[in-house]
């Protein structure tokens, strides 16, 4: 399956420490090859259209994505500092998803 990752997501990944960056790239590759079947410990469904990929390393990085027209679209990435996903981070991903639906 094709994973579409915008430039700002790649820039964020490039800014991470080496270990976290390697883990992020590895999990994105796993997501690409999994064809909707990624291991639950790495990913979870947030709502009907939004999924979270958990990148656990020196930093707790979360990547929010969706499935669209046979591809995986990465919508947002951030360093998680609290127990729950901050509403601001979810709102960012949902806003990008809304724009995607209107294209």
C-alpha positions as CSV (number, residue, x, y, z in Angstrom):
1,X,0.0,0.0,0.0
2,X,1.2,3.5,-0.8
3,X,2.0,5.8,2.1
4,X,1.7,9.5,1.2
5,X,3.8,11.6,3.6
6,X,3.8,15.4,3.1
7,X,7.1,17.2,3.3
8,X,6.4,18.8,6.7
9,X,6.0,15.3,8.1
10,X,9.3,14.2,6.6
11,X,11.0,17.4,8.0
12,X,9.7,16.6,11.4
13,X,11.0,13.0,11.2
14,X,14.4,14.3,10.1
15,X,14.5,16.6,13.1
16,X,14.2,13.7,15.6
17,X,17.1,12.0,17.3
18,X,18.7,9.1,15.3
19,X,17.0,6.3,17.3
20,X,13.5,7.8,17.1
21,X,13.9,8.7,13.4
22,X,14.9,5.1,12.6
23,X,12.0,3.8,14.6
24,X,9.6,6.2,12.7
25,X,10.9,5.1,9.3
26,X,10.7,1.4,10.3
27,X,7.1,1.8,11.5
28,X,6.1,3.8,8.4
29,X,7.5,1.0,6.3
30,X,5.7,-1.6,8.4
31,X,2.5,0.4,7.9
32,X,3.0,0.5,4.1
33,X,3.6,-3.2,3.9
34,X,0.8,-4.2,6.4
35,X,-2.1,-3.5,4.0
36,X,-4.5,-2.5,6.9
37,X,-3.1,-5.2,9.3
38,X,-0.5,-3.4,11.5
39,X,0.1,-4.8,14.9
40,X,-2.3,-3.3,17.5
41,X,0.5,-2.4,19.9
42,X,1.8,0.1,17.3
43,X,-1.5,1.5,16.0
44,X,-4.9,2.2,17.2
45,X,-8.1,3.5,15.7
46,X,-9.1,6.9,17.1
47,X,-12.4,7.3,15.3
48,X,-14.0,6.2,12.0
49,X,-11.4,7.8,9.8
50,X,-8.4,8.6,12.0
51,X,-5.7,6.3,13.2
52,X,-2.7,6.7,15.5
53,X,0.8,5.2,14.9
54,X,2.8,5.0,18.1
55,X,6.5,5.5,17.8
56,X,8.1,4.6,21.1
57,X,11.7,5.6,21.6
58,X,13.5,8.3,23.6
59,X,10.5,10.5,22.7
60,X,6.9,9.3,22.5
61,X,6.0,10.4,18.9
62,X,2.5,10.0,17.5
63,X,1.7,10.0,13.8
64,X,-2.0,10.4,12.8
65,X,-3.1,9.0,9.5
66,X,-6.1,7.9,7.5
67,X,-6.9,5.6,4.6
68,X,-8.0,7.4,1.4
69,X,-8.5,6.1,-2.2
70,X,-6.3,3.0,-1.6
71,X,-3.5,4.9,0.1
72,X,-2.4,5.8,3.6
73,X,-2.2,9.5,4.1
74,X,-0.2,10.9,7.0
75,X,-2.0,13.9,8.4
76,X,0.0,15.0,11.5
77,X,2.9,14.1,13.7
78,X,3.8,15.4,17.1
79,X,5.7,14.5,20.3
80,X,3.3,13.2,22.9
81,X,3.9,14.7,26.4
82,X,0.7,13.8,28.1
83,X,-1.3,10.6,28.8
84,X,-4.0,11.5,26.3
85,X,-3.6,12.9,22.8
86,X,-4.0,16.7,23.2
87,X,-7.2,18.1,21.6
88,X,-5.1,20.6,19.6
89,X,-3.2,17.8,17.9
90,X,-6.5,15.9,17.1
91,X,-8.0,19.1,15.8
92,X,-5.0,19.7,13.5
93,X,-5.4,16.2,12.0
94,X,-9.2,16.5,11.7
95,X,-8.8,19.8,9.9
96,X,-6.4,18.4,7.4
97,X,-8.8,15.4,6.9
98,X,-11.6,17.8,6.3
99,X,-9.6,19.7,3.6
100,X,-8.7,16.3,2.0
101,X,-12.4,15.4,1.8
102,X,-13.2,18.7,0.0
103,X,-10.5,18.2,-2.7
